[in-house]
Amino acid sequence: MTGALRSALAFGTVLPAGRDCRVDGRTVTALPVAGVALGAVAGGVLCAGNWLFGSHSLLAGLLTVATLLLLTRGLHLDGLADTADGLGCYGPADRALAVMRDGAAGPFGVAAIVVIVSTQAAGFAALPTGPAGVAAVLTAVATGRVAAVMAARREVPAAPGSTLGALVAGTQSWFVLIGWTAAVAGLSMLAAPRMWQGPVVVAGALLVAAALVVHCVRRFGGVTGDVIGAAVELATTLAVVGLAIRP
């Protein structure tokens, strides 16, 4: 488990966990732990921003998003942009996969980045201040990493030619997915004013991310690292928005 955690931290963050770690199914299994670490730092930044700029400051929300981007090297956001460009491409699956591997962000990718970053920033800014807000950030970021576990579950194949997809697709059992979902749902109860709200938000975010993965499997023939990154960002964003809802 120590090796899996080191691999997850090395892959999913800029933390000095050792760059010689091999990425495999164990890496994905431990990604929610990396999400908690990222969420703790981001939650601290949000609290500091609210203290400096006032409660529910949009600037604090933007700084929180910027912190997550720096701590992850923009890895998942890049995957979101490539996936959006691939889904927006006309033509067969191999053409769409070629667009995703191109590296340059097209109009669909740029639009996806703008929407996701803006929504996350506004969502973080709308979260409650204090411990509940930190718990909400932890929940949202961890939910995104649980979405990565969901995207690599055993029924999901790797897309043709995908390097990362071939390493992690089909490696996660339902037991692992259900366990992480239950753990994050439990954490979410500290983040929302109503005890049922957090678990419903977590489940809803993961279901929408699962729908994205199913669509990508149909479109591309399987998942790639970009699709997994897109699932992470989508689930994180939906969780932030859901937890920002107040009665």
Secondary structure, 3 states (H helix, E strand, C coil): CHHHHHHHHHHHCCCCCCCCCCCCHHHHHCHHHHHHHHHHHHHHHHHHHHHHHCCCCHHHHHHHHHHHHHHHCCHHHHHHHHHHHHHCCCCCHHHHHHHHHCCCCCHHHHHHHHHHHHHHHHHHHHCCCCHHHHHHHHHHHHHHHHHHHHHCECCCCECCCCHHHHHHCCCECHHHHHHHHHHHHHHHCCCCCCCCHHHHHHHHHHHHHHHHHHHHHHHHCCECHHHHHHHHHHHHHHHHHHHHCCC
